[in-house]
Amino acid sequence: MFRLILFAGVTFCLLQACNPPVRLKPANVKTGLDSTFYAGVVEDAKTVDLREARFLAKIKVGDLGVSLDCDYPDILDLATSEVRRIGGNLLVLQEHTRNKTKSNCHRIKGEIYQVASLEGLEPHINWNPARLLLPGDLRGKVPTSTGNGLPPLHTEISCRIGGDYFKEAILRTETLFWTDSTYRTGDAAFQEFLLRRAQLYFDLAELHARKLKSRLADLGADVTAITGQFREMTIQQKELLRREQQSLEDEFAKGSRKTVLERWENRVKADLTQLAGFGSDIVVDLRKQKKRRG
């Protein structure tokens, strides 16, 4: 009986250790705010003016040495979930380290705030239907000569595989928009076009991230295939995204910008809706494969 109790205790501790611990200070903070749908992240506190922000709590995401899913994006996901839960919409990092002894997990410390608007605060924005781009998010420096071309834009999609690789594999993608990669210039009507064009680029990138997750899910409950192919499949999807972005720019150069923009917006929105089931993490149950083998 003693051995059984000891085994159960050790197993419980190991399972707890698999999840990076998240701590708030004060621990039982009561903000009186409703939970939010999106929280932005600022990695350098010196770049943001917090004088009008409401401070809610401090947060720490640590590592017990055998944590799973502790890459930097995973840690940020854990932290921003807590930020949103207590009604915050901005996480300002104070410290970011990586364990180099017992594990290679990322660890962060930061402060949680509630701000009136995230416009112009984030260096990069994570795609979310509740966080559309705003004029101030196109915050790059305008060059002396812009020429006849449209401002540059930079979006990025990435993929990582989480889970324990025994019971489940978790397909995760991330779609980012880099706010300093572009800028606004010209009259009000042209600025509106630039903002819609930037949002279209962002939505198009998210569409390709969902397509990537769909392709990975089609591999089925085969962890070897998933882990062995996801990097190459990500590279392929990025190239498809690049080509489609170039096609969009070619159409802007040849036809009516307004007509082209509206047609692409409608098509991308429809495709995003069709792939709505891939808008969040996809959990692949690997036990199904084991049952078939038996």
Secondary structure, DSSP 8 states (H G I E B T S, - for coil): -HHHHHHHHHHHHHHHHTS--EEEESTT--------S--EEES-GGGS--TTSEEEEEEEE---SS-SS-SHHHHHHHHHHHHHHTT--EEEEEEEEE--SS---EEEEEEEEE-S--TTT-SEEE--TT----GGG------S---SS-----EEEEEEEES-SSSEEEEEEEEEEEGGG----SSHHHHHHHHHHHHHHHHHHHHHHHHHHHHHHTT-S-HHHHHHHHHHHHHHHHHHHHHHHHHHHHHHHHS-HHHHHHHHHHHHHHHHHHTGGGSS-EEEETHHHHHHH-
